[in-house]
Amino acid sequence: MAQEVRGVIAPGKDEPVRVETIVVPDPGPGEAVVQVQACGVCHTDLHYKQGGINDEFPFLLGHEAAGVVESVGEGVTDVAPGDFVILNWRAVCGNCRACLRGRPWYCFNTHNAEQKMTLTDGTELSPALGIGAFAEKTLVAAGQCTKVDPSVAPAVAGLLGCGVMAGIGAAINTGNVGRGDSVAVIGCGGVGDAAIAGANLAGAAKIIAVDIDDRKLETARSMGATHTVNSRESDPVAAIQELTGGFGADVVIEAVGRPETYKQAFYARDLAGTVVLVGVPTPEMKLELPLLDVFGRGGSLKSSWYGDCLPSRDFPMLIDLHLQGRLPLDKFVTETIELTDVEKAFERMHHGDVLRSVVVL
């Protein structure tokens, strides 16, 4: 039987979000209803609100979430009612060419729930990244639920659903940071700080944080940065080279998503080093580099989509590392808020005042 719950919707482009009653249907085949316990406020939700993803309003916002499975539909075997899960927006299919080649983190056919959640008047909602978790309950594909240790705080666990996983994965999975490597991270917001934490976890010997905000650089040090560079005050390429014996870093992670910072990353890496783009650019952005420099410097230029993560592999492992005290996920939670505070959280995000605001239900 369908249920009525509270949820945060974006009714139209750049309109303030509001709390509405939404209707959550019973799960169909391959689906699950999850009682949401916590959901982080991510920049992607703001992009949805601003119409930067598509124009399929109204949106049910929220996707960086954790909660408890309430019910499952026919054929679901991987999770069961009562399981504590992190929601993910890449439910791998197991059958596409990437999955069949043993690279499911590149799955080309990820899936979402078939049924739609609606407003009480029947208006269909578009759930952010196929999740829609700024709500007391949400309907997802069962493959979007990853079971983890229930002893972790939901406000911490949910962060792996998007931004923190993207950053950690950019370092560990995409950048393949190893013991003794030098790493530079350009842009020290939530994703950049997560990349710093990931590089630290992987055993990097030198981690250089680059940003224009001294507050963010201070936070970056608490995440494991060994050196900081304020790029408003000094040339970051020269600073990174100076800190690495004149060579440049083995891995440079660009967590801003702008052509000018990407060029900094490109020239701040060592010969045969790796550049990882995890910051998300906008459609109109263009990059121009001398092709001879691309050829002559060698190495790898990579993009990292969701940290090249495989939720079933990475989420439980990272939660276990957090519970062991080796991964400080709790440091990413700046504040906990209610559903009615999401619009204010977007404002604080815009001003750079938080790493993560987390809705707790």
N, C-alpha and C positions, 0 to 999 in steps of 0.2 A: 504494500500500500504506500502510495506517495506520501512524503512528509513535507511539512512547511517549516522552514528554518530562516534565520537571519543571514543576510549576506551583503557584501559591499559591491555595488555595481557602478560602472562608468556609463552614464546614460548617453553621452555624446561627446564630440571632440572638445577637449579643454573645459568641459563642464565639471563642476565639483562632484566628487563621488558622493554617494548616499547609501544608507543602509535600507534595504528593502526585504520584504518577505519573498523567499524563493521556494520553488517546488522542486524537490529532489525525488525522482522516480525510484521504484525498486530496481535493483540491479538486474540487467538482462544477462544473457550468455556472455561470459568473459569479462563481466563488469563487477565492480565492488563499490559499496557505499562506505565512506570513511568518516568517522567522527573526528573532526579537525581539533587538535589541541593547541597548535601554534603555527603561525605562518609569518615569515619575514616579509618586509616591505622592500621590494627589489626595484631597480631602475627599469626593468622590463615592464613592470606594472605601470610605471609612469609613462613609458612609451605607448602602451595600450591606451591609456587615458588621453594622451595627446594625439591619438590617431596615427602614431608613427609605425604601427605594425600593419594594420588594415582598418577598414571602416565598417567592420561587422558589429556595430553597436546594437544593443547594449552589451558590455562586457561584464562578466563576473570575474573580478580581479583576484589575484593571489595565486601563487604557485610554489612557493618555497616553504613546504609544509611537512608536518608530522602529525600523526594521530593514530587512532585505533580502528581497525576494520570492524564495521558493524554488521555487514551482511555481504554475501557474495552471490553471484549468479551461477547459472548452470555451467559446468565444465571447468570451474576455477579450482585448482588444486595447490597452487604455490602459496597462497595465503588463506587464512581462515578467520572467522569472527573472533575477536579478542587479540589478534596479532597487533603489535605496535610496529608501525611502518613509517618510512620516509617516502613521500611522493616524488616521482620523477617524471619529466616530460619527454623521456625517450624510452618508451616501452618497445624493446627490440622484438622483431617479428620471428627471427629464427630461420627464415626461408629465403631472404633476399640474397643477392650475390655477395654482399659484404659478410653477412652472417654465415653463409655456406663456405666462405673462405677463411673462417675463423677470426673475423674482425668485427664482431657484433657492435663495438663502440662506433662503427661507421654505418650502422644500419640505415638503409635507404627507405624503409617502409615502417617506421614507427607508427603506433596506433593509439587512438583515444577511445573513450566510451562512444557507443553508437547512439545512445539516447541523449536527448537534450534536457538540461535543467531549464526551468522557465520562471517567469514572474507569475503571480496569481491570475493575471488576465490571459495567460497562455503565451505571452511574448517569449520567444526562445532567446536564451542567453548564450553568448560565446565565451566559454571559459578560457581564461588566460593560460596559454601553453597547454590547453587541453586539461586543465586541472581546476581552476576556480576555487581557491581555498581560503579566501577571505569570507568564510562562511562556517556556520556551526557544523554542517555536514556537506560532503560533496560526492559526486558520482564520477568515477574514473574507470579506465580500463584496469583490470586486475594486474596487468603487467607493469603498471605505473606504481605499484606498491612494492616496496622493498623492505622485508622484515629485518629489524635490527634489535639489539639488546634493549629491553624496555627500561633498564635502570637509568638510561641517559635522560636528561631533561628535554622535554619536547621543544622548548624554545631554542635549544642548541642543536638538536638533531635535524630540525627542519632546514637549517642553513645549508646542509649538504644538498638540498633539493635543487639549488641553482648556483648562486654567486660564489659561495665558498668552495664548492666542488669545482667550479670553473677555474678558480685560481690555483687551488692545490693541484688539480689535474694538469694545468698548463705547465707547472714545474715538473711534476713527477711523471706524468704520462706522455705529454707532447714534447716537453723540453728534455726529458730523460736526464734530469739533473742527477749527478752521482757524487760519491764521496770525494771531497777535495776540490770540487768545481768552484769557479767564481761565477756569480750570478748577479745580474742587475735587473731591477724591476722598475719600470717607468710608469708612474701613476699609482698612488698608494691609497686608493679607496678600498672598498671591501674586497674586490677581486684581487687587486694588487697585493694587499696585505695577506690574503690567502695564498698567493703565489710565494710570498716571502716565507710564510709558515711551512708551505710544502717544500721549498728549497732547504729550509732548516731541517725539516724531518728527513730529507734525503741525504743529509750530511754535507751540504755545501760548506766550503771553508770560508768563503767571503760572500756576503750578500749585501749589495749596494742598493739602497732605496732612493728613488728620485721623485721629487714632487715640488710644487711651487708653494706648498702650505706647510709651515713648520709644525703645526699641530699634527698633521698627518704623518710627518716624518718621525715625530716623537712616538706616535702609535706604532709605526713600522718597526722601530727599535724593540718595542715590547713583543713584537711578533717574531723577532729573530734577526732583524737587519743588523749587520755589523758596522755599516757605514751609511751615512746619509748625504744627499746632495740636494740643495735647494736650486732648482734649475732656473729660477727667476734671478738668482744672484750670480750664478756661474754657468759656464758651458758644460752641460752634462756629459757630452762625449769626451771632452778633455779630462773632466774629473774622473770618469770611469776608467779611462786609459791610465791616468796617473795612479789610481788605486790598484791597478792590475799590472804594474811593472811596465807600463807603456804599451801593453798589448791589446787591451780590451777584455771583456768578460767572455767566458766560455758560452754562457747562455744569457741572452737578454730577452726579458719578457715585457712586451708592450701592453699595458693594461688601460690605455686611454682610448685608442681607436681613432687617431688623427694622423694625417699624412706627416705633419712636422715631427711628431713624437716617434712615428715609425722610422723616419729617416735617422733620428737620433739613435734608435735601437740598432738600425742597420750598421751605422758607422761606429757604434760603441762596442761591437762584438769583436772578438779575436778572429784572426784568419781561421777559416774552417769552423768558426763558431756557429751557434744556432740562434736565430731570431724566432720568437713565438709571439704571434698576434692573438691576444685574447680580448682586448678591448674591441667593442663593436662599433664600426664606422657607420656613417649614414650613407644613403644611396648616392648622393651627389659627390662624394669625396673621390678625388683622383690622386694617384701616386706616380711621381716621375723620378726615376733613378737612372744614372748612366749604366747602360747594359754592360759595359766593360767592367764596372765595379762589381756588378752582380756576378759576372764570370770570374773576375780576378780574385775576389775574396773567398770564393768557395763556400763550403758549409751548407747550412739548411735554412730556408725561409719557410716557416710553418704557420698555419693558423690552428687555433685550438677551439673546437666547438664543444661546449659543455665539459671542457677539460679532458676530451677524449675518454670520458669515463664509461665504465660498464657498471651500472648501479648495483647489480647483484654481487659483483666482485668488490667494488670500492666502498660502498656505504658501510657494510658491516665492519670492514677492516679499519676504516677511519674512525668509526664510533668506538671500536675497541681501543685504538691508540689514544683517543681522547680520554676514555675511562682509565687508562693506565697512566694518565698525566703527561703524555708525550706530545699531544696536539691540543693547544689551548683554544678550542672552539668557543668556549664561553666568553673569551675576550672580544668576540665580534658582536655580542649583544650589548648595544648601547642603552637600550630602554625597552621595556615591555609596555604595550598599549592595549586598548580595547578597539573593537570594530569601528566605533564612532570617531576614533582618532586618526584614521588612515589619511585623510586629507591633510591634517597638520603634519603627519609624518613625511608626506611628499614635500612639504615646504622645508622641513628640516634637512631632508636629503638634498634638496636643491642648494641649500646654503652650506653644505658640507659639514653639518654639525653632528652627524651620526655615522657609524659604520653600518649598523642595522637596527632599525626599529622592528620589533617583533610583536605581532598581534597574538595575545594569549586568550584562549577561549575556555 
